[in-house]
Amino acid sequence: MEPSNWEKMQTLFEAALALPESQRNAYLQQQDASESVIQEVRSLLGADKSCENLWQSSRTNPTTPTTNSVNKNELTTGQLIGPYQIEDKIGAGGMGVIYRAKDTRLGRQVALKFLLSSVQKDDVARQRFLIEARSASQLDHRNICAIYDIGKTDDNLVYITLPFYKGETLATKIARGAIDLNEALDIVTQISDGLVNAHTVNIVHRDIKPANIMLTNDNQVKILDFGIAKMANINLTEPGMSVGTVAYMAPEQFKGEGIDARVDIWALGITFFEMLTGKRAFANKNMQQDIKQIINGQHELIDSLPDNIPLSIRAVLSKALQKNRGERYTNMATLHDDLKQAQASMQDTPAKKHTKNLNMDKERYTNYQWDDVFLVAVTEILLPWLGPITPKLVQRYAKVSATLDSFLDKLTGTLPDESSCKPFVEKFKIIAAHNPKPLTADHN
């Protein structure tokens, strides 16, 4: 099979798995793919169902666990898995079951993760997982969860050994409500930093979501399950897997298009939105409606952000969440740079903040009227840098700007970096020179 067809088949397979079984055939019939690719996807879906049936059967007829021989759902305290002594079960989810254990060689706590049956029961899938896990283990970054070890039990079940972090997941934190702007910006900047490192070596996470982000007690972010989601062909309908995963998938993942780093950019944008609002970006009655809204809906996520979110942050989110990936950030490094720029702009001294707030209070009750032709021209020159949010941004700042200098200063502050400021300022001055009265009136 041609590489392009293989990639399309894999993408369609993952998207179909996200749907209820009764809706998969209709979904595949709507896709622009060859009959051979569609048939191969149907075959994979059938194989996946067989694996699940086998897993369900094993659950109803479990074997008794012995030392180093494990029913992965029923490990007991003190049981040895290789050099690791089980201490406690600490979690269960879509990829399997996680236990806290003690490394008897080094005397440190670790986390052991046993993978789903859809990986364990398929030799090819398991080998692909091992290759990918080894690849992920080569990543060395402070914001990426390390992989200590890969092992197999006596009964041939694969597990991975991870650091045991004290803290909570980002999902747990968001469940308590919206996160403070500065803290949310710090978290998302750390996540993007880790993803830049991974994307540099062509590893795409493909399952970025709050549940896969760990916040340690010393305020460090750790991206979990790195590289596993890419190769494991996660079945989103497995027991224990939250259907919320679908809500972080980019539109192209449902269309059978090729997958690249921009799916992580979309997912990070959705995650950032949920940090700032404390609510789900897509929360329809069922998964199918979520998918339809992600692909076709004109969701107004940016407009639903709290009023205290700066326009620079709105611009970043707007660009990260473009449905057409060609209009999205082309790479994570650029998104990371824009986040750092926004972070720096918010770190004013208390004196500067006080002065700025006084000026804002003064302008808040003034509605200045600007020439429409002038505003359209300004919008056109800003559009390449700020994207679809530009018209609203220009209108909003125009209403509270009493002079050209004030207007220019506000607009310049929204630009992503210094290299874009100079050409914008030059073009702005040319437009202003050709419009002697851009400010027509003000109403107090």
Order of alpha helices (4+ residues) and beta strands (2+ residues): alpha-alpha-alpha-beta-beta-beta-beta-alpha-alpha-beta-beta-beta-alpha-alpha-beta-beta-alpha-alpha-alpha-alpha-alpha-alpha-beta-alpha-alpha-alpha-alpha-beta
